[in-house]
Structure formats: C-alpha cells, structure tokens
Amino acid sequence: MNPPAKSDRMDKTLIRQSALKYWKEFLATPAAAAMARNWQKFLRERMQGNQGAYFGFYALPSEFDVMSDLRMLGATVHLPRVLSKTEITFYRYLEQGEPVTALVKGSFGIQEPGPDARPVDPTPADILIVPSVSANAEGYRLGRGGGYYDRLAEKEGFRQMYKCALIPEKLLDAAFKEESHDLRLNKIVTEERIVSYP
C-alpha cells in the first residue's frame, strides 16, 4: 500500500482520491484490528466519568465501523440523517447500547434513523465522531467532499463539541492547506497511537 505523498502541497481532490484507495486496502489488513484496539481504548477512557452521548455515523464499506464498539460498550449514540444537499441533523439511535429507533436506507445508501426518530441537540459532554479520509499536520480533516460536517461544525452547540476521527497513520500529515471552513479535530485514533491536537 502506498499512501498519498506528503512532501508537496496537493489538491484536495487528488489527496482524497488517493486516500480513499488507501482506506480500502487498509481495512483488509491487520492494521485495521490495531486501529480497533486503539478505538476501544479511547472509548473506555472517555467513558470513565463521562456520561455524554456520541454523535456517530453508520460506516460505508470503505470506512471504519465505529458503531460496533459503541454498541458493545453500552454508549448512547445519535446518528445523522441527510436533510438536503447541504444539511444533516442528528437523531437518537442507541440508548445505553440498545436501539430506540429503526434505521432505514437514506441518502447515499447509508443507514440513518427513520421518520419516528427523535432529533437531538449536542450538550457540552457529547463527542462528535467525524467521518474523515485524511488530515493535515494541524489536525484539519479531509472528508468526502460534501461539506456536511464542515457546515455542521459552524453551528452553535456543534462548534464547541469535542471532535474525533479514525484515520490510518499514513494518512496523517496530508499535504493540504486548511481553509477557513475546514473542521479541526481534537483527537485522531490511528492503528499506532491516539493523537491530540490542542
């Protein structure tokens, strides 16, 4: 597996294409299991004394499955529903690891809360798990290009949330310059370590 080049500044589209290809290969390697162990470690540490909910996502086949461990550890989880080409809103899905609403296939073929789900707003104790394909050295993430999470992070409540992502080690320090709308992460979990961005 060859990660995207880090030496020169690159166009975000090229970095994204290369990173997505790397992700597909990465998920089939033992390194993905190492990432899962670090993810579990991160969750257990966060859950000690923190009763906040997790604003998660239902993974695509080319993304790391964050939901299995959240369910296993008995977390309260909210999932997004795509409302339009520019907006997502979160709805309650798991209460202490147990489903409280059904999921339906939504936009992009992703499972999302059905019409009976209850919308939720973030609290200061909650954590936003951000789907990300890569990140630069300053912790600004690169997503799939839709801008949903960049716009979400500008909203009151979400702006103040603690934000984390899971990204392979070789996709950190991607050579792109962040823009004013880009979302910055507080933590990134890789297969090798848990990285903080103060």
C-alpha positions in Angstrom: 0.0 0.0 0.0 1.4 3.4 -0.9 0.0 6.4 1.0 -0.5 9.7 -0.7 2.6 11.9 -1.0 3.2 14.2 1.9 6.0 16.3 0.6 4.3 18.8 -1.6 1.1 20.7 -1.3 -1.5 18.8 -3.3 -5.0 19.5 -4.5 -7.6 18.2 -2.0 -9.4 16.2 -4.7 -6.2 14.3 -5.5 -5.4 13.7 -1.9 -9.0 12.5 -1.3 -8.9 10.0 -4.3 -5.6 8.6 -3.2 -6.7 8.4 0.5 -9.9 6.6 -0.4 -8.0 4.0 -2.3 -5.6 3.5 0.6 -8.5 3.1 3.0 -10.0 0.2 1.0 -6.6 -1.6 1.2 -6.1 -0.7 4.8 -9.4 -2.2 6.1 -8.3 -5.6 4.8 -5.0 -5.6 6.8 -4.1 -6.5 10.4 -3.6 -2.7 11.0 -7.4 -2.3 11.0 -7.6 -4.6 14.0 -4.9 -2.5 15.7 -7.0 0.6 15.0 -10.0 -1.1 16.6 -8.0 -1.8 19.7 -7.0 1.9 20.0 -10.6 2.9 19.3 -11.8 0.7 22.2 -9.1 2.1 24.4 -10.1 5.7 23.5 -13.8 4.9 24.2 -13.1 3.2 27.6 -11.0 6.2 28.7 -13.7 8.7 27.6 -16.5 6.7 29.3 -14.9 6.8 32.7 -16.7 9.6 34.4 -18.2 11.0 31.2 -21.9 10.3 30.6 -22.0 12.2 27.3 -23.5 10.8 24.1 -21.7 10.1 20.9 -22.7 11.7 17.7 -21.6 9.0 15.3 -22.2 7.7 11.8 -23.1 4.5 10.1 -20.0 3.5 8.1 -19.8 2.9 4.4 -17.9 -0.2 3.2 -14.8 1.9 2.8 -15.0 3.4 6.3 -14.1 2.1 9.7 -17.1 0.7 11.6 -17.3 2.9 14.7 -20.8 1.6 15.7 -19.9 -2.0 16.8 -17.8 -0.9 19.7 -20.1 1.9 20.8 -23.0 -0.6 20.9 -20.8 -3.2 22.8 -19.7 -0.7 25.4 -23.3 0.5 26.0 -23.0 4.0 24.7 -25.8 6.4 23.9 -25.4 7.2 20.2 -27.1 9.7 17.8 -26.9 9.2 14.0 -27.2 11.7 11.2 -30.0 12.0 8.7 -29.3 13.8 5.4 -32.0 16.5 5.1 -30.7 18.2 1.9 -27.7 18.6 -0.2 -26.2 20.9 2.4 -27.6 19.8 5.8 -27.6 16.9 8.2 -29.4 16.6 11.6 -28.8 14.0 14.3 -31.4 11.7 15.8 -31.3 9.4 18.8 -30.4 5.8 17.8 -28.9 3.9 20.8 -29.7 4.4 24.5 -27.0 2.6 26.6 -26.2 0.4 23.6 -29.8 -0.6 22.8 -31.6 0.7 19.7 -34.5 3.0 20.4 -35.5 3.6 16.7 -35.3 1.7 13.4 -32.8 2.5 10.7 -33.8 3.0 7.1 -31.6 3.3 4.0 -31.2 7.0 3.3 -29.1 9.3 1.1 -26.0 7.7 -0.4 -27.4 4.3 0.6 -26.3 4.9 4.2 -28.4 3.6 7.1 -30.0 6.5 9.0 -32.7 7.0 11.7 -36.2 6.6 10.4 -39.1 9.0 10.5 -40.1 8.2 14.1 -36.6 9.1 15.5 -36.3 12.0 17.9 -34.0 14.9 16.9 -31.3 15.8 19.4 -29.0 18.8 20.1 -25.5 18.4 21.5 -24.5 19.0 25.1 -21.0 20.0 26.3 -20.3 16.4 27.4 -21.0 14.9 24.0 -18.5 13.8 21.4 -18.7 14.2 17.6 -17.2 11.3 15.7 -16.3 12.8 12.3 -16.0 10.6 9.2 -12.7 11.5 7.7 -10.4 10.2 4.9 -7.3 12.1 5.9 -6.0 15.0 8.0 -3.1 17.6 7.7 -0.4 18.1 10.4 -2.6 20.7 12.2 -5.5 18.2 12.7 -7.8 19.6 10.0 -9.7 16.8 8.4 -10.4 16.0 4.9 -13.8 14.4 4.2 -15.5 13.0 1.1 -16.1 16.5 -0.3 -19.8 17.1 0.5 -19.0 19.6 3.3 -21.7 18.3 5.6 -19.5 18.2 8.7 -17.7 21.4 8.0 -21.1 23.2 7.9 -22.3 21.3 10.9 -19.3 22.4 13.0 -20.2 26.0 12.3 -23.5 25.7 14.2 -23.9 26.7 17.8 -23.5 23.7 20.0 -21.6 21.7 17.4 -18.9 24.3 17.2 -18.0 23.7 20.9 -18.1 19.9 20.7 -15.1 17.6 21.2 -14.3 16.1 17.8 -12.5 12.9 17.0 -11.9 10.7 13.9 -10.3 7.4 13.0 -7.6 7.8 10.3 -4.7 5.4 9.3 -1.3 6.6 10.5 0.0 7.0 6.9 -2.9 9.4 6.0 -2.0 11.9 8.7 0.0 15.0 7.8 -1.6 15.2 4.3 -0.1 18.0 2.3 -3.1 20.3 2.0 -3.6 23.8 3.4 -6.7 24.1 5.6 -9.3 26.6 4.6 -11.4 28.8 6.9 -14.4 26.4 6.7 -12.4 23.2 7.4 -13.2 21.3 10.6 -10.4 20.8 13.1 -10.2 17.6 15.2 -9.3 17.3 18.9 -8.2 13.7 18.6 -7.3 11.2 15.9 -7.2 7.5 16.6 -4.8 5.5 14.3 -3.6 1.9 14.3 -0.4 3.1 16.1 -1.5 5.8 18.6 -4.1 8.4 19.7 -3.0 11.8 18.6 -4.1 15.1 20.3 -4.5 18.4 18.7 -4.7 21.0 21.5 
